[in-house]
Amino acid sequence: MTTYTPINMNERLAQITAMWSPEVVGEIHGFEFKLIKLNGDFVWHEHEGADKVFIVLEGEMFIEFTDGQVKISQGEMFIVPGTGGHKPFTEKECHVMLVEPKRQV
């Protein structure tokens, strides 16, 4: 008999100690699901043509663009287009699930 086990995101998040260091927790059809803890500022960057989904599990985060910014609160998601620069940041610790294409190495 096959055993089916769900991924407990709270347990996995509790194991993450470094900020801005995503952990892959699942993969489907070439997309990775990553859990990440955020706090403070990240750097300006682009996703080289690949869209990325931010799903806020706890707290709130912001993403600054050259022409404005978006606030994403717990229970909300936002799709960052793969074109154009942006800079994620938080005012307090925030827990997020990222969904993005798997990088080809």
N, C-alpha and C positions, 0 to 999 in steps of 0.2 A: 504494500500500500504506500502511495506517495504521501509525504508529509508536506503540507502547505503552511508556510509561516509568513505572517505579515511583517513588514519592516516597521519597527517602532521608532518613529522619528524623534520622540522626546528622549529615548535612551541613546540614540545615535548622537543627537545634539549634545547631550550631557558628556559624551566622550571627547567632544571637540574642545580643545583648549586654546588654539591659536585663532586670532581674528583674521578675517579675509583669506582663509585657507579652506577652500571647498573640499568636501569629501563626497566621492561618488557613492550613492546608495542604491542605484538601479540604472538599467539601460534598456531601451526598447527602440527598435527601428532606427538605429543610428543616433538616438538622442540619449544624453545622460541626465539623470536626476541627481542633483548635488545638494547637500545641506551645508550651510555656511553661517557663521556668526560674524556680524558686522559691528564695528564701533569706530566712530570717527570718520576720517576722510580716506578715500581711495584716490588713485591718480586718474587724470584725464586719459581716456583710451578709446579705441574703436574695436568693433568685433569682426572686422575684415569681411563684411558682407553677410555675416550670419546673425540672424535675430536671436535674442536671448530673453527668456521669461523669468521674471522675478515674482515669487509668490511669498508674501510676508506671513510667516507663521506666528510671530510674536514681536511686538513693538511696532516701530515705523521707521521708514527710510526715505531718503530723497534721492533723486537723480537730477543732476544739473546738466543742462544742455546749453549750447551757445546762445539759444534764443528763449530760454526759460527753464523751468524745473517742474518736476512732478513729485508729489508726496504719495507714498504707498503705505497704507496702514494695515494692521493685522486683518487677515481675511480678504485682502485685496491682491490683485496681480497686475502686472504691467509688462507689456512686450516692448523691449528696447530694440529699435531697428538696427540692423547690422551696418548701416551707413551713418556716418556722422559721429563726432566725438561726444563723450559724456563723462560725468564724474559722479559715482555714487557716494553718499555720505549719510551718517546718522548722528543724532545728538546723544543717543543712549544705545546700549547694546540691543541688537535686533537679530532675530533668527529668520532665515530665508531659505526657501527651496529654489534653486536655479534649475532651469531646463534649457539645455543648449545642445547643438550638434556635437557629437564626439569629434575630438580633434584627430586628424590623421597624422600619425608620426612617421 
